[in-house]
Amino acid sequence: MLADRAAAAGGTGLTAQGAPAPFGRWAPSPTLLVLLAVIVGAWALSGWAELSGAATRFHHDALYRSGLPLWQAALLILAAWQVMTSAMMLPSSLSMIRLYAAAAGAGAHGAVTLFLLAYFAVWSVFAVFAFAGDMALHRSVDTSPWLYEHARLIPVATLALAGAYQLTPLKEACLRQCRHPGAFLLRYYRRGALEGFRLGLRHAMFCIGCCWALMLVMFAAGVAHLAWMGLLAVIMVVEKAVPGGRRLTLPVGLGFLGAAAVLLLAPSAVGL
């Protein structure tokens, strides 16, 4: 076990405190280049969907009114979610993945692949539950005259939840695990492909702990809404991967709470 943890530190560019090396010392590894290509491709596809109008097919209202069986609508959401996860979440996890790939070694492509599969699988499960909840809300709106008349309260509550969660100790505890990938690997790294899968699950759970409330905003805005994707991606990258990012948490929380208040009083100003 000690040897595994030493292997995680050796050759990864970790500092003595387990923090990641500065961005300037990153080597252009094949893993990093592939991930960057995936991120660029995901943003390009999202831009095309927005400009061509294809993104409207994935809006929660459109899917609910489409008449598609629930499982088909869920598959469409999952397809869009993989693109959105690649565009929004991968950038904030690049440091973790880069360090893990270096620790696993040049011959451990299977372990890195399983790490990434676990990461995407956890976010996919989150998407399924979020979509199911969103569809249940739509049914509630259709069957409740009061809720139908006050449907604006749902995105208001979503923004307020995102803002309030920013201020919780749980958010900060999960962010600490994501901000220090070196320390995370020194604590949890084990050799082997199956261990890579388990590590990917663990990292994804902390990642969800950081960002689940922010990602719920995407269901209020509509999956593949480019402006909201860009805003939330910048927030998550800065919070998790930029030195001093913790100082952003409070103003972002207050900003979302303020946006909830504005949406309640002047809905056209927020764009949801």
C-alpha positions as CSV (number, residue, x, y, z in Angstrom):
1,M,0.0,0.0,0.0
2,L,2.8,2.4,0.9
3,A,4.5,1.5,-2.4
4,D,1.3,2.3,-4.3
5,R,1.1,5.7,-2.7
6,A,4.7,6.4,-3.4
7,A,4.1,5.4,-7.0
8,A,1.3,7.9,-7.2
9,A,3.7,10.6,-6.1
10,G,6.6,9.6,-8.2
11,G,6.7,11.1,-11.7
12,T,3.4,13.0,-11.4
13,G,4.7,16.4,-10.7
14,L,3.3,16.5,-7.2
15,T,4.7,18.9,-4.6
16,A,5.7,17.7,-1.2
17,Q,2.3,18.7,0.2
18,G,0.5,16.6,-2.4
19,A,-0.6,19.6,-4.4
20,P,-0.5,19.5,-8.2
21,A,2.5,21.1,-10.0
22,P,1.9,24.5,-11.6
23,F,0.2,24.4,-15.0
24,G,3.4,25.5,-16.7
25,R,5.1,22.2,-15.8
26,W,2.4,20.1,-17.4
27,A,3.8,17.8,-20.1
28,P,1.7,17.4,-23.2
29,S,1.0,13.7,-22.5
30,P,-1.1,11.7,-25.0
31,T,-3.9,11.4,-22.4
32,L,-4.0,15.1,-21.9
33,L,-4.0,15.8,-25.6
34,V,-6.9,13.3,-26.2
35,L,-8.9,14.9,-23.4
36,L,-8.4,18.4,-24.7
37,A,-9.5,17.2,-28.2
38,V,-12.7,15.7,-26.6
39,I,-13.4,18.9,-24.7
40,V,-12.9,21.0,-27.9
41,G,-15.1,18.6,-29.9
42,A,-17.8,18.7,-27.2
43,W,-17.9,22.5,-27.2
44,A,-18.0,22.5,-31.0
45,L,-20.9,20.1,-31.1
46,S,-22.7,22.1,-28.5
47,G,-22.2,25.3,-30.5
48,W,-23.5,23.6,-33.6
49,A,-26.6,22.3,-31.7
50,E,-27.3,25.8,-30.4
51,L,-26.9,27.6,-33.8
52,S,-28.7,25.0,-35.8
53,G,-31.7,24.8,-33.4
54,A,-31.1,21.1,-32.7
55,A,-30.6,21.9,-29.0
56,T,-34.3,22.7,-28.7
57,R,-35.1,19.0,-29.1
58,F,-33.3,18.4,-25.8
59,H,-35.1,21.0,-23.8
60,H,-37.0,19.5,-20.9
61,D,-40.3,21.1,-22.1
62,A,-39.8,19.7,-25.6
63,L,-39.0,16.2,-24.4
64,Y,-42.0,16.2,-22.1
65,R,-44.4,17.4,-24.9
66,S,-42.8,15.2,-27.6
67,G,-44.9,12.1,-26.8
68,L,-41.8,9.9,-26.8
69,P,-41.7,7.0,-24.4
70,L,-39.9,7.9,-21.2
71,W,-37.0,5.5,-22.0
72,Q,-36.4,7.1,-25.4
73,A,-36.5,10.6,-24.0
74,A,-34.1,9.5,-21.3
75,L,-31.7,8.1,-23.9
76,L,-31.7,11.4,-25.7
77,I,-30.9,13.2,-22.5
78,L,-28.1,10.8,-21.7
79,A,-26.6,11.3,-25.2
80,A,-26.7,15.1,-24.7
81,W,-25.4,14.7,-21.2
82,Q,-22.3,12.9,-22.3
83,V,-21.5,15.9,-24.5
84,M,-22.3,18.3,-21.7
85,T,-20.2,16.4,-19.2
86,S,-17.2,16.4,-21.6
87,A,-17.6,20.1,-22.2
88,M,-18.3,21.3,-18.7
89,M,-16.9,18.8,-16.2
90,L,-13.8,17.4,-17.9
91,P,-12.0,20.8,-17.9
92,S,-12.3,21.0,-14.1
93,S,-11.0,17.4,-13.7
94,L,-8.1,17.6,-16.1
95,S,-5.5,17.9,-13.3
96,M,-6.8,14.9,-11.5
97,I,-6.9,12.7,-14.6
98,R,-3.5,13.9,-15.8
99,L,-1.9,13.1,-12.4
100,Y,-3.7,9.7,-12.3
101,A,-2.5,8.8,-15.8
102,A,1.1,9.7,-14.8
103,A,0.9,7.6,-11.6
104,A,-0.6,4.6,-13.4
105,G,2.2,4.6,-16.0
106,A,2.5,4.4,-19.7
107,G,1.3,0.9,-19.9
108,A,-1.9,1.4,-17.8
109,H,-4.2,2.7,-20.5
110,G,-6.9,0.3,-19.3
111,A,-6.8,1.7,-15.8
112,V,-7.2,5.3,-17.1
113,T,-10.0,4.2,-19.4
114,L,-11.9,2.6,-16.6
115,F,-11.3,5.7,-14.4
116,L,-13.0,7.8,-17.1
117,L,-15.8,5.3,-17.7
118,A,-16.5,5.4,-13.9
119,Y,-16.5,9.2,-14.0
120,F,-19.0,9.4,-16.9
121,A,-21.1,6.6,-15.4
122,V,-21.7,8.4,-12.1
123,W,-22.6,11.6,-13.9
124,S,-25.0,9.6,-16.2
125,V,-26.7,8.1,-13.2
126,F,-27.1,11.6,-11.8
127,A,-28.6,12.7,-15.2
128,V,-31.2,9.9,-15.1
129,F,-32.4,10.8,-11.7
130,A,-32.4,14.5,-12.5
131,F,-34.4,13.8,-15.7
132,A,-36.9,11.6,-13.9
133,G,-37.4,14.3,-11.3
134,D,-37.8,16.9,-14.0
135,M,-40.5,14.8,-15.8
136,A,-42.3,14.3,-12.4
137,L,-42.3,18.1,-12.0
138,H,-43.9,18.5,-15.4
139,R,-46.6,16.1,-14.6
140,S,-47.2,17.9,-11.3
141,V,-47.5,21.2,-13.1
142,D,-50.0,19.7,-15.6
143,T,-52.2,18.2,-12.8
144,S,-52.1,21.0,-10.3
145,P,-53.9,24.2,-11.3
146,W,-52.1,26.2,-8.6
147,L,-48.6,25.0,-9.7
148,Y,-49.5,25.6,-13.3
149,E,-50.3,29.2,-12.5
150,H,-47.0,29.5,-10.5
151,A,-44.7,27.4,-12.6
152,R,-42.1,30.1,-12.5
153,L,-41.4,29.1,-8.9
154,I,-39.7,25.9,-10.1
155,P,-36.7,27.6,-11.8
156,V,-36.7,30.2,-9.0
157,A,-36.3,27.3,-6.5
158,T,-33.6,25.7,-8.7
159,L,-31.5,28.9,-8.8
160,A,-32.1,29.4,-5.0
161,L,-31.0,25.9,-4.3
162,A,-27.9,26.3,-6.4
163,G,-27.1,29.5,-4.5
164,A,-27.8,28.2,-1.1
165,Y,-25.7,25.0,-1.6
166,Q,-22.7,27.1,-2.5
167,L,-22.7,28.3,1.1
168,T,-22.8,24.9,2.8
169,P,-20.0,23.0,4.5
170,L,-20.6,20.0,2.3
171,K,-19.9,21.9,-0.8
172,E,-16.6,23.2,0.7
173,A,-15.6,19.7,1.9
174,C,-16.1,18.2,-1.6
175,L,-14.3,21.1,-3.2
176,R,-11.2,20.4,-1.0
177,Q,-11.0,16.9,-2.4
178,C,-11.1,18.2,-6.0
179,R,-8.8,21.2,-5.5
180,H,-5.9,19.0,-4.4
181,P,-5.7,16.1,-6.8
182,G,-2.2,15.2,-5.6
183,A,-3.3,14.8,-2.0
184,F,-6.3,12.8,-3.2
185,L,-4.1,10.4,-5.1
186,L,-1.7,10.0,-2.2
187,R,-4.6,9.0,0.0
188,Y,-6.6,6.8,-2.4
189,Y,-4.3,5.5,-5.2
190,R,-4.0,1.8,-5.7
191,R,-2.5,-0.1,-8.6
192,G,-4.6,-2.0,-11.1
193,A,-7.4,-1.4,-13.7
194,L,-10.2,-2.3,-11.2
195,E,-8.7,0.1,-8.7
196,G,-8.8,2.8,-11.5
197,F,-12.5,2.2,-11.8
198,R,-13.0,2.6,-8.1
199,L,-10.9,5.7,-8.0
200,G,-12.9,7.2,-10.8
201,L,-16.1,6.4,-8.9
202,R,-14.7,8.1,-5.8
203,H,-13.5,11.2,-7.7
204,A,-16.9,11.5,-9.5
205,M,-18.8,11.3,-6.2
206,F,-16.7,14.2,-4.8
207,C,-17.2,16.0,-8.2
208,I,-21.0,15.6,-7.9
209,G,-20.8,16.8,-4.3
210,C,-19.2,20.0,-5.6
211,C,-21.4,20.6,-8.6
212,W,-24.8,18.8,-8.5
213,A,-26.8,21.9,-7.6
214,L,-25.1,23.9,-10.4
215,M,-25.8,21.1,-12.9
216,L,-29.5,21.1,-11.9
217,V,-29.6,24.6,-13.3
218,M,-29.0,23.1,-16.7
219,F,-32.4,21.3,-16.5
220,A,-34.0,24.7,-15.7
221,A,-32.1,26.3,-18.6
222,G,-32.4,23.4,-21.0
223,V,-29.7,20.9,-21.8
224,A,-27.3,22.3,-24.4
225,H,-28.1,25.9,-23.6
226,L,-24.7,27.3,-24.6
227,A,-24.7,30.5,-22.5
228,W,-25.5,28.7,-19.3
229,M,-23.1,25.9,-20.2
230,G,-20.3,28.5,-20.6
231,L,-21.1,30.3,-17.4
232,L,-21.4,27.2,-15.2
233,A,-18.3,25.6,-16.8
234,V,-16.2,28.7,-16.0
235,I,-17.5,28.7,-12.4
236,M,-16.7,25.0,-11.9
237,V,-13.2,25.3,-13.4
238,V,-12.3,28.3,-11.3
239,E,-13.7,26.9,-8.1
240,K,-11.9,23.5,-8.5
241,A,-8.8,24.1,-10.5
242,V,-7.6,27.7,-10.2
243,P,-5.5,28.9,-7.2
244,G,-7.7,31.1,-5.1
245,G,-10.9,29.6,-6.6
246,R,-12.4,29.2,-3.1
247,R,-12.9,33.0,-3.0
248,L,-15.5,32.6,-5.8
249,T,-17.8,30.3,-3.9
250,L,-19.5,33.0,-1.8
251,P,-20.1,35.6,-4.6
252,V,-21.4,32.8,-6.9
253,G,-23.8,31.7,-4.2
254,L,-25.0,35.2,-3.6
255,G,-25.3,35.7,-7.4
256,F,-27.6,32.7,-7.8
257,L,-29.7,33.8,-4.9
258,G,-30.0,37.2,-6.5
259,A,-30.8,35.7,-9.8
260,A,-33.6,33.7,-8.1
261,A,-35.0,36.9,-6.7
262,V,-34.8,38.6,-10.1
263,L,-36.5,35.7,-11.8
264,L,-39.3,35.8,-9.3
265,L,-39.9,39.5,-9.9
266,A,-38.7,40.1,-13.5
267,P,-38.5,36.7,-15.3
268,S,-37.4,38.0,-18.7
269,A,-34.2,39.4,-17.2
270,V,-32.7,35.9,-16.4
271,G,-33.3,34.0,-19.6
272,L,-34.6,30.7,-18.2
